[in-house]
Amino acid sequence: MELVQSFATENPCYKAGKKIAVKGLVLHSVGCPQPSAEVFVKRFNSAGAKVCVHGFVDAETGRVYQILPWDYKAWHCGGQANKTHIGVEMCEPSCIRYTGGANITCSDEEKAREAVRRTLRSAVELFAFLCGQFGLNPLEDGVIISHKEGHDRGVASGHADPDHLFRQLHMNYTMDDFRRAVADTMNKTAGTPGQTQDPVQPRTVEQAPPPATAGEMTVSDRGVDLIAKYEGCRLEAYKCPAGVWTIGYGHTAGVQPGQTLPSEEAAKALLKEDIKKYGGYVNDCVKQGLITFPLTQNQFDALTSFCYNCGKGNLQKLVSGRDAATVADKIPAYNKGGGKVLAGLVRRREEERALFLS
């Protein structure tokens, strides 16, 4: 890992100089197809910047750029974790495109996966070093979290990064894998940054779902309402911590500064477009024979909400080889974030189960 200090001395976060007692680390990704960390370093070194993280990992070189002292309070996650956690952004490959919310398309998946692996290798070494510096156990609950996990725990805003990259680039990689890699690296290096064995081995690539075809099920307004209830909505365009203009329920495609939505219903219309991909995963489970019982609309909506929150892999685990009654019984088990039962997830699973059974 190569670490470059390039402090954002003009950023209000740096000028405020507020210190935190570091209790953990948040892994982010920037939310746009920009692999160069230097672009963000320059952008954040501005008196007009509204947010700031502690560092960026370049997707082309793996080089880490530190722009705040590690124990400074940063504005990186839109929640209480700003007061306790260091925030680090992974830059993202240039061959991806955002189509709405956290949904992406990719012109070269293998190139994109290699870029993500490159950033993860450096991030693992950096997080191992920081855990050593601040006396943190990477496997302890809540010490290392993603932005998505922070949202699930109620300490960060409603974003999906970087878990959405792992899932949509079919990497079969999770934050649990990342935490274990950090712990392994600490054991090998005693908390000193340096060269270690590759912590991000390539995994078997999952197949993306085929395009939707005529006759496939789509999510209803009731399903959209359920998802929207747990995602949160803002009707005025705002910049997420990665500097991406966002509106509604995390919608980003084509959003411009000053843009507004007339109502939550307009935001839900955008959300409905954004979640088509997850309904596609449910349809794919039917086509592959993983779902063997005929789906009602309510069951489809409940499973789409579940997939939107838990991902394709957990959807497949939930439904494979099970009848409808067993699936309903198993839905409440998916109520943890970072290994901890979360009240918000308990409520969401209960509503999904009730909808599935109605």
N, C-alpha and C positions, 0 to 999 in steps of 0.2 A: 504494500500500500504506500502510495506517495501522497503526502499531506502538504498542501500549500496554504499558508495563511494569507488571506487577502481580505482584511476586515472592512466591513461596510460602514466606514466611519461617518458617512453622511446620513445613514439610516436612523430614524428616530429611536429604534430599539437599541442601537449601539449608543446613541447619545444619552438615552435615559439611564443606562448603566445599572439597571436593577438586577440584583443577584437572586438566584434561587438555590434551594437545597435540592440537588439533583437526586431524584428518586427513580428515574427511568429514562427510556429512550423511545422515540417514535420514528418509525420508518415511513416515509412518504414517497410518492413519485409525483412528478411535476404536472401531469395532466395535459400535456401537449407534446407533439412530435418534435422535440428539441433535444438533441444529444449533448450539446455543448454546455458545460457548467459555466464557462466564462461568460456566456450570454446572460445567465441569471445573476452572476456575481456583479456584472455591470449594472443590470437593471435594479438590483436591490440596493446598490450604493447610491441612494437618492434620498434627499430630504422629503420628497413627496411620497415615498414608499409607505404603504399602510400595513404591510406584514413583513416578517423576516424569520428565517430559519437559522440554524447554526452552521449548516454546511450543505454542499451539493456533491454528488458523485457523478463525474463525467461518464457518459455512456460509451464514448469512443476510446478513452484511455484508461478508465478506472481511477483516474486521479481524483483525490478528495480536496475540495476547496472549503476551508473554514472561513466564515464571514462574521461570526460572533465568537467571543470567548465562550467556552463551553458552559460556564456557570452563569451566563447572562440570561435574563428572562426574554424569551422570544415570542413572537406572535405567529405561531405556525400551525395551530390546529383548531382555532376557533372555540376553545373550551378550557376547562379547568386544568388540562394537562400542560397548558402554557406555563403554569406556576410550578410544575414539578418535573417536566420532562424536556430533554434535549430533542430537537427536531432535525432530521437529516432527510434531504430530498434526493431520490434517484432520478437522474435525467432519463429521458425516454427516447427510443430509436426513431429515426426520421421516416421509417417506412410504415408507420402506423398512422391512422387517421381516426379522429373521433367523430362518431355519427350521431351522438346524442347521449347526454349523461356520461356514464363510464363505459359506454359501448364503443368498441373500436373495430376497424377493419385493418387488414395488413397486407401489403403487396409482397412481402418476403418474410414468412414466419420464422424460418431458420435464422435469418440475419437478425431479426428482432429478438429471438430467444437468446442468441449469443450476446447481444448488447445487454439484455437484462441480466444474464449470468455474469457478465463482466462487472456491472455495477454491484451485483450481489456479493461477488468475491471481495471487493473493496469494502462494501458496507459491513460484511461479516468481520473483517479485520478491524475496521474502525470501531464497531460496537464492542468487540472483545477488548480493545484498548480502553475505551471509555468505561466499560464495566469495571475493568481493573483500576482505573484512575479514581472512580467514585465508590468503589467497594460494593458493586451491585452483582447480584446473582441473576444471570440471564434467564434461568429457568424458573425463577420465582414469579408468581402470578402478578401481572401488571407491570413488570419491569421493562420488558421489550414488547411493544405493541405496534401494530400498523395503524394508519389513520382510520381505516375501516373499523378495526377492533376498538379504537378509542371512541368512535361514534357508538358502537354497540355497548360500550361500558358507560356511556353518558358523559364522557370527558372531552369529546371532540365533535366537530361539526360533521354534517352528513356527507361524507365522501367515501369512495370505495377503494382508494389507493393503499398500497400497491397491489392488493390481492387481485384486483381486476385484471392486471397484466398476467399474473400467474395462470389465472383461469382461462382467459380468452386467447392466450398464446399457447395453450395446451401444454404447459410445462410440468404438470403434476408436481407442483412445488407449493408449500404452504408456509405460513409464519411459524408453525411448529418446527418445520425443517430449518428455518432461519435461526430460531432460538437455539436449537441443538447444535447447529454449526458454530454459533458464537461460543457456546459452552465448550465445544471440542477445541476450538482455536485457543481459548483461554487456557485450557489444560496443556496445550502444546507450547504456548509462548509465554505463559505466566504474565499475561497482560501487556506484553511489549509488542508494538506494531512491527511487523516484518513479514517475511515470506512464510507461508504455511501450505499444507496440502490443499488442493482444490476443494472448497467446501460446497460447491454447487455442481454436482455431477449432472450431466444430461439425463433426463428421464424418458421413459417411453411416451411418445407423443399421442395424445388423444385425437380422435377425429372430430372436426367441427360438425355441428348438425347441418344436414342438407338444407337448402333454401325451402322456405315455406311454399306449399303447393295448394291448389284449390281444394277445398273440402277439409283442410286442417282447422283445428279449433283455435280461436283467438280469445284473449282475455276480455271479460265483460266489464262494464262500468263498476260493478260491485267489486270485482277483483282489483281494479285500478284504485278504488277508494280504500281498500284494505292496505295496499302497498303504500299509498300516499299518506295514510294515517301515521305510519311509522317512519317516514322519510323526511318530513319537514318541508316547508315551502316558504320561498321569498319571492315576492312579486316584482321587485326591483332588481335590475342586474347588479351583481356584486362580483368582486374578484375573490376567488378562493385563495388559500394560502400559497398556491403555486402561481398566482397571478393570472389565472384563466377566468374570463368573464363567464358567469354562471347565473341562471335564473330558474325560478320555479322549483321543481323537485330535483335539483342537480343537473338540469339541462344545460349543455354547453355549445351545441352546434349552432354556429352563426350568431351567437349572442354578442351584442354591441353595448358599449358604455351608454348609460342613459336609458336603455330599453326597459320597458315595463310590460307587465301582463295585466289585463283588465280584471282578472278574477282567478280564484283557485281552480275554477273549471277549465280555464284556458291552460293553466299549468298542468292540470291532469291530462289534457289532450296531448301535450308534449310528452308527459310521462308514459302515456299509452303507447306512443310511438317508440319510446326508449325501451320499453319492456317486451317488445315483440320477440326479441332474441330469446328471452327466457321462456316464453310460451313455446318457442321453437324447440327448446330442449325437452319440454314436456311431450310435444308431438313426436320428437325423435325417440323418446323412450317407448312410445306406443309402437312406432314402426319397427324398432329393434326387438320388440317382444318383451321388454323389461316390465312394462305395464300390461297385465294380461286381462284386466277387467275393463268393461266399457266405462269410459269417463263421462260423468255428468258435467254440465257447465260449472257448477259450484266446485266440484272436485278439481277440474282443470284450473280454475281461478286460484284455489287454495295451493295447489302444487306450483303454480307460476309464482305466487308470492313467496313460497318457501324457497324456490330456486333463485329468485332475485336476491334473497337475503343470504342463503346458505351455499349457493353455487351448484353447478352441474354435477360434480362428483357426489355431493351429499344427496342430491335428488336421486341419482342412480342407486345409491346405497339404500335410500328410504324405500324405493318401490320395487326393487329387483326381487322377483320370486315371491311376492307377497300379495295376498288378497286385499280388498279394499278395507276390510275391518282391521287387519293387522297394520296397514299403512297408517290409518287413523290413530291407532294406539301408539305408534312409534313417533309420530310428529312431535309430541311434547318433549322428547328426549333431546332435541336439538336446541338447547336453551342456554348454551355457554358461550362466553367470549373470553379468550385468553385463559381457558380452564376454569372460569368462574361462572356460576349461575347468575344470569342477569335478569332483573325484574322485567325490563322491557321485552326481552326475548321470550320470557315465560308468557307474558300477555299476548305477544304476537303469535306464538305457537298455539295458544289456547284458541285464539280467534280463527286461525287457519284450520285447526281441527274441527271447530264448530261449523265452519263453512263447508268443509269437506264432507261432514256428516249430514248437512242439511239438504 
